[in-house]
Amino acid sequence: SSAASDPAFRQSLDAQVTAGLIGVALPMDSGSRQSSEELRGKIRSAIDEYMVYGDVVLFQHAASHSLAGREGVVRVLVTGSREARTARLAASRLISQKEAAKLVDTGDANRADYLKRFYQIEHESPSHYDLVVDTDDLTVDQASQMIVSAAAKDPVQL
């Protein structure tokens, strides 16, 4: 059976996504700046290392763009309105709405810059993904179930 259907896997995924703990850290050479192509190569190598395990959940570093065209991959965009993301961030970090809005805007700008530099993507589009999950009106459990269901290729029942 697939790890995606395992309740322990789902609980671990939920906890890691909620806490923002999943990611890949890449060592940087201290004395030299690396080109975008060199960094993209390192990111792809790190992703390839994780992919050998199968049933892997990757996010950050625009992993879905590195994995485009691979068999057995479900590319998911988890998104929400600026207002909803700002409210969630303010509540989770116990900061003001103004501070949260600034962090959301900075994060959006950084993501757009990253996609442009590394993947020559001028505008991110839902068509870059197999599933787009808008979290404005979904709980974490509902969003997680949609993603797990898509990964397990089971029909979603909300």
Summary of the structure (lengths in Angstrom):
residues: 158
radius of gyration: 16.6
end to end distance: 22.4
largest distance: 52.2
contacts: 365
relative contact order: 0.15
helix: 55%
strand: 5%
